[in-house]
């Protein structure tokens, strides 16, 4: 069992062959942090790692003891005001107005496996032997409240998950103002904080900053995890790169408001906290009431950022995503959105589908505009019944005709939204999130349904289930195209308005759970104006997500590169779209568009019938290529080799599990003049296997390719009239010789 409790020193040690996490019960019966990092040998006594010194101005716990001040002790789940004056993990207002807390150790339990979190997504195990869980119960006797800290460590991965459970066991009314999922005090600040930052159409760009005294944080108050900041941070040593060095990853399995914060005190202790953002959060706890926080997944690597990412990929691909498509290569699809927008009818859709079938595409997805009076974005959301003027045979008839072509059929929904020009809003205006006597802001001409109201969730479920059950649908794209504002629920009392934004997300999860349980054969893809809700919480229900509305190949290099820091290739929706690109108006070769999109779930987003026959033949070959290699691309081991954030070249590669096949993607967006010779060192190959390289038909052993490198030089001399131009890309296919 990879968790030890040493009773003589009251010390807990969670460890496997890769990572150790050590904390203990202090003399005040609270929990103190001792070590988190590379695996070390277990021992009975780690008390020498507990450091205290007398500090001027410190508030001390014991008379005559000037050393024991919580402000200068590394803790596991700190509170504010009893000596510790830094930001807390938990904050509770009591009936007398006090917010002073004292959660002391009461008991602990070790269990095999990993428990589910009620109503929340979380990582899981399929066998009890895969992980061990430690539950530490703390109690505050003054307010009769119980706090249970949960730690799970995976047997084969450098992964520790954390969450917290708070229960009011007494008669006093309590108000929970803040409940972070985890807190971790690190002994120094010699880290750089890496985050994935952006906006619509430029999501998850990599940003690094050196930790300094004070607070550095990322957050969302948008009601979704957002395309501005992803719910992930990493703390890496300054010498850490993709291949070497120490890094700590923190990923939040949640889709709503969040806070990821590092507070560095003036003694260089770094406090990492992550959880639901406390702003606009307030949870009343009457006797017997409880609150469960979402999960944080912590990953340790001493082999650089690639190793951290690969751990997240393995875990999220196999022990977060669920359902029949978790382990299946994803179908190649054609989506009509950028090909038609709202301007389509059944005939036009079938013509695109027929051409797609001829080219080998497997799934047709009908996007926005098929329902209600939806001819633009001003009307129809909420009315989930077919627009018979566009589709006289309804979705049932259209799906049947698509199936008769030999293709699967997929459908777009935006379940959480409503237009004021809709039958639903006219019937139930109180079902929208709107603050009384205040102006309500729209986004994309739409408003947000109150998913904290179970009646709303049930109505949308019944509406969607009717369409799905009457048709043959294999895929659903679940969109969400605006952030929250003027949040107020008509079904909550004044004192419960602080619950609404969290209960909204629980409502989204509940609808997902009902639909995926009833229709397990459907592949769900989440979407939120592209990547505004690309987070682990969504992956639990939808194993793939639309990575960004920006389909430009050059922009996608940065977006997909950054996304890969946490999320596996099998989770990234990536399509070849028309040119000029509809987001940046850039014209890139169809080969480059595909060479980028291959490293995702792959599909097309254009009107195939507007393409020349030559381009259709290129697409036919692209589809054949993806069918041949998609299992390796989507489920192989992914390596980042050159970053688009650091130069004019991007290189990444994927290696099959048996190391017999590797695919290297090389991209050089801008032509350069008279450049020197170039090569890139590969990773993950078998050093003793000889590989044939597709482009030049050269045979090289794995050790040569990893230590000498793969030559990637191109014709860049200005006098070479046949040299490569802008937006160059190449795929190198490496196959082991036998």
Secondary structure, DSSP 8 states (H G I E B T S, - for coil): --EEEETTTTEEEEE-SSEEEEEEE-TTSSEEEEEEEE-----S--GGG------TT---SSTT-SS--GGGS-BSS--SSSS--S--SEEEE-TTS------EEEEEEEEES----TTS-----SSGGGEEEEEEEEEETTTTEEEEEEEEEESSSSEEEEEEEEEE-SSS-EEEEEEEEEEEEES----EEEEEE--TTS-SEEEEEE--SEEEEEEE-SSS--SSEEEEEEEE-TT--SSSB-EEEEEEE-SS-EEEEEEE-TT--EEEEEES-STT--EEE-TT-EEE--EEEEEEESBHHHHHHHHHHHHHHHHTS-STTSSS----EEE-HHHHTT---HHHHHHHHHHHHHTT--EEEE-S-SBTT-SSTTB-TT--SB-TTT-TTHHHHHHHHHHHTT-EEEEEE-TTEE-SBSHHHHH-GGGB---TTS----BTTBEEB-TTSHHHHHHHHHHHHHHHHTS---EEEE-------S---TTS-GGGGGGHHHHHHHHHHHHHHHHHHHTTTSEEEE-BTTBTT-SHHHHTT-SEEE--S---HHHHHHHHHHHTTTS-GGGEE-EEE-SS-TTT-----HHHHHHHHTSSS-EEES-GGGS-HHHHHHHHHHHHHHHHHHHHHHHSEEEEEE-TTSSSEEEEEEE-TTSSEEEEEEEE-S--SS----EE---S--TTSEEEETTTTEEEEHHHHHHT-EE------TT-TT---SSEEEEEEEEE--
